[in-house]
Amino acid sequence: MPIREAYSSDLAALVAIENQCFTSDRLSRRSLRYFLASPSATLLVAETRGVVAGYSLIAFRKGSAIARLYSIAVDQAFRGRNLGQALLKASEKAARARNATCMRLEVRSRNRRAIALYEGQGYRRFDRIADYYEDGAAAYCYEKSLFASRKPTRD
């Protein structure tokens, strides 16, 4: 499945995936539109036969070598095809292209599928934040060096 940068014409599909995949802490249409145009973010989509099957959103802070995987989601109809892994790898590549040396993310502490994906790709948990999500769920914080010879840097 090809992965490319999202276009503004992908907005409706992004909103549909967001609403299907998350019951709370959703990105709004307005937020997704903002990220599509933001120079401090990269929004990638996986596409098959003209259909957006999933997306990843990477955020960047000026002056920081740490990229943040802000969100990743795969349409239920396309699960089981390693699309999450492909989007994660493409996100890391996009972060390296912007000179990031480390990728960080937060994940719901009970999301075993996502945790397995991140840990399987070399992410290491470094923190837990209680009451992180709207519903009071905790988050685990993960990070990964994007260059084999470098260790993640602390902010």
Contacts in CASP RR format, 6 or more apart in sequence:
PFRMAT RR
TARGET T0000
AUTHOR 0000-0000-0000
METHOD contacts of the structure
MODEL  1
MPIREAYSSDLAALVAIENQCFTSDRLSRRSLRYFLASPSATLLVAETRG
VVAGYSLIAFRKGSAIARLYSIAVDQAFRGRNLGQALLKASEKAARARNA
TCMRLEVRSRNRRAIALYEGQGYRRFDRIADYYEDGAAAYCYEKSLFASR
KPTRD
1 46 0 8 1.000
1 47 0 8 1.000
1 48 0 8 1.000
1 53 0 8 1.000
1 78 0 8 1.000
1 81 0 8 1.000
1 83 0 8 1.000
1 86 0 8 1.000
2 46 0 8 1.000
2 47 0 8 1.000
2 48 0 8 1.000
3 44 0 8 1.000
3 45 0 8 1.000
3 46 0 8 1.000
3 47 0 8 1.000
3 86 0 8 1.000
3 87 0 8 1.000
3 90 0 8 1.000
4 44 0 8 1.000
4 45 0 8 1.000
4 47 0 8 1.000
5 42 0 8 1.000
5 43 0 8 1.000
5 44 0 8 1.000
5 45 0 8 1.000
6 14 0 8 1.000
6 36 0 8 1.000
6 43 0 8 1.000
6 44 0 8 1.000
6 45 0 8 1.000
6 52 0 8 1.000
6 55 0 8 1.000
7 36 0 8 1.000
8 33 0 8 1.000
8 36 0 8 1.000
8 37 0 8 1.000
10 36 0 8 1.000
10 45 0 8 1.000
10 52 0 8 1.000
10 55 0 8 1.000
11 29 0 8 1.000
11 32 0 8 1.000
11 33 0 8 1.000
11 36 0 8 1.000
13 45 0 8 1.000
13 51 0 8 1.000
13 52 0 8 1.000
14 32 0 8 1.000
14 43 0 8 1.000
14 45 0 8 1.000
14 52 0 8 1.000
14 55 0 8 1.000
15 29 0 8 1.000
15 32 0 8 1.000
16 75 0 8 1.000
17 52 0 8 1.000
17 54 0 8 1.000
17 55 0 8 1.000
17 73 0 8 1.000
17 74 0 8 1.000
17 75 0 8 1.000
18 26 0 8 1.000
18 27 0 8 1.000
18 32 0 8 1.000
18 71 0 8 1.000
18 73 0 8 1.000
19 26 0 8 1.000
20 73 0 8 1.000
20 75 0 8 1.000
20 76 0 8 1.000
21 73 0 8 1.000
21 74 0 8 1.000
21 75 0 8 1.000
21 76 0 8 1.000
22 73 0 8 1.000
24 133 0 8 1.000
24 134 0 8 1.000
24 135 0 8 1.000
25 133 0 8 1.000
25 134 0 8 1.000
27 35 0 8 1.000
27 57 0 8 1.000
27 71 0 8 1.000
32 43 0 8 1.000
35 41 0 8 1.000
35 43 0 8 1.000
35 57 0 8 1.000
35 59 0 8 1.000
35 70 0 8 1.000
36 43 0 8 1.000
40 59 0 8 1.000
40 60 0 8 1.000
40 61 0 8 1.000
40 62 0 8 1.000
41 57 0 8 1.000
41 58 0 8 1.000
41 59 0 8 1.000
41 60 0 8 1.000
41 70 0 8 1.000
42 57 0 8 1.000
42 58 0 8 1.000
42 60 0 8 1.000
42 91 0 8 1.000
42 94 0 8 1.000
42 95 0 8 1.000
42 98 0 8 1.000
43 55 0 8 1.000
43 56 0 8 1.000
43 57 0 8 1.000
43 58 0 8 1.000
44 55 0 8 1.000
44 56 0 8 1.000
44 57 0 8 1.000
44 58 0 8 1.000
44 87 0 8 1.000
44 90 0 8 1.000
44 91 0 8 1.000
44 94 0 8 1.000
45 52 0 8 1.000
45 53 0 8 1.000
45 54 0 8 1.000
45 55 0 8 1.000
46 52 0 8 1.000
46 53 0 8 1.000
46 54 0 8 1.000
46 55 0 8 1.000
46 74 0 8 1.000
46 78 0 8 1.000
46 83 0 8 1.000
46 84 0 8 1.000
46 86 0 8 1.000
46 87 0 8 1.000
47 53 0 8 1.000
48 78 0 8 1.000
52 75 0 8 1.000
53 74 0 8 1.000
53 75 0 8 1.000
53 77 0 8 1.000
53 78 0 8 1.000
53 83 0 8 1.000
54 73 0 8 1.000
54 74 0 8 1.000
54 75 0 8 1.000
54 78 0 8 1.000
54 83 0 8 1.000
54 84 0 8 1.000
54 87 0 8 1.000
55 71 0 8 1.000
55 72 0 8 1.000
55 73 0 8 1.000
55 87 0 8 1.000
56 69 0 8 1.000
56 71 0 8 1.000
56 72 0 8 1.000
56 84 0 8 1.000
56 87 0 8 1.000
56 88 0 8 1.000
56 90 0 8 1.000
56 91 0 8 1.000
57 69 0 8 1.000
57 70 0 8 1.000
57 71 0 8 1.000
57 72 0 8 1.000
58 67 0 8 1.000
58 68 0 8 1.000
58 69 0 8 1.000
58 70 0 8 1.000
58 91 0 8 1.000
58 94 0 8 1.000
58 95 0 8 1.000
58 103 0 8 1.000
59 67 0 8 1.000
59 68 0 8 1.000
59 70 0 8 1.000
60 67 0 8 1.000
60 68 0 8 1.000
60 95 0 8 1.000
60 98 0 8 1.000
60 100 0 8 1.000
61 68 0 8 1.000
64 155 0 8 1.000
65 99 0 8 1.000
65 100 0 8 1.000
65 101 0 8 1.000
65 102 0 8 1.000
65 153 0 8 1.000
66 100 0 8 1.000
66 101 0 8 1.000
66 102 0 8 1.000
66 103 0 8 1.000
66 104 0 8 1.000
66 143 0 8 1.000
66 152 0 8 1.000
66 153 0 8 1.000
66 155 0 8 1.000
67 91 0 8 1.000
67 95 0 8 1.000
67 98 0 8 1.000
67 100 0 8 1.000
67 102 0 8 1.000
67 103 0 8 1.000
67 104 0 8 1.000
67 146 0 8 1.000
68 103 0 8 1.000
68 104 0 8 1.000
68 105 0 8 1.000
69 88 0 8 1.000
69 91 0 8 1.000
69 103 0 8 1.000
69 104 0 8 1.000
69 105 0 8 1.000
70 105 0 8 1.000
72 84 0 8 1.000
72 87 0 8 1.000
72 88 0 8 1.000
72 91 0 8 1.000
72 114 0 8 1.000
74 83 0 8 1.000
74 84 0 8 1.000
74 87 0 8 1.000
84 117 0 8 1.000
85 117 0 8 1.000
85 121 0 8 1.000
88 117 0 8 1.000
88 118 0 8 1.000
88 121 0 8 1.000
89 121 0 8 1.000
91 103 0 8 1.000
92 103 0 8 1.000
92 144 0 8 1.000
92 146 0 8 1.000
95 103 0 8 1.000
95 146 0 8 1.000
96 146 0 8 1.000
96 147 0 8 1.000
100 146 0 8 1.000
101 145 0 8 1.000
101 146 0 8 1.000
101 147 0 8 1.000
101 150 0 8 1.000
101 152 0 8 1.000
101 153 0 8 1.000
102 143 0 8 1.000
102 144 0 8 1.000
102 145 0 8 1.000
102 146 0 8 1.000
102 150 0 8 1.000
102 152 0 8 1.000
102 153 0 8 1.000
103 123 0 8 1.000
103 143 0 8 1.000
103 144 0 8 1.000
103 146 0 8 1.000
104 141 0 8 1.000
104 142 0 8 1.000
104 143 0 8 1.000
104 152 0 8 1.000
105 118 0 8 1.000
105 123 0 8 1.000
105 141 0 8 1.000
105 142 0 8 1.000
105 143 0 8 1.000
106 129 0 8 1.000
106 132 0 8 1.000
106 139 0 8 1.000
106 140 0 8 1.000
106 141 0 8 1.000
106 142 0 8 1.000
107 114 0 8 1.000
107 115 0 8 1.000
107 118 0 8 1.000
107 139 0 8 1.000
107 140 0 8 1.000
107 142 0 8 1.000
108 114 0 8 1.000
108 133 0 8 1.000
108 137 0 8 1.000
108 138 0 8 1.000
108 139 0 8 1.000
109 128 0 8 1.000
109 137 0 8 1.000
109 138 0 8 1.000
109 139 0 8 1.000
109 140 0 8 1.000
110 137 0 8 1.000
115 140 0 8 1.000
118 142 0 8 1.000
118 144 0 8 1.000
119 125 0 8 1.000
119 142 0 8 1.000
121 144 0 8 1.000
122 144 0 8 1.000
123 142 0 8 1.000
123 143 0 8 1.000
123 144 0 8 1.000
124 142 0 8 1.000
124 143 0 8 1.000
124 144 0 8 1.000
125 140 0 8 1.000
125 141 0 8 1.000
125 142 0 8 1.000
126 141 0 8 1.000
126 142 0 8 1.000
126 143 0 8 1.000
127 140 0 8 1.000
127 141 0 8 1.000
128 138 0 8 1.000
128 139 0 8 1.000
128 140 0 8 1.000
128 141 0 8 1.000
129 138 0 8 1.000
129 139 0 8 1.000
129 141 0 8 1.000
130 138 0 8 1.000
131 137 0 8 1.000
131 138 0 8 1.000
132 138 0 8 1.000
132 139 0 8 1.000
133 139 0 8 1.000
143 152 0 8 1.000
144 152 0 8 1.000
145 151 0 8 1.000
145 152 0 8 1.000
END
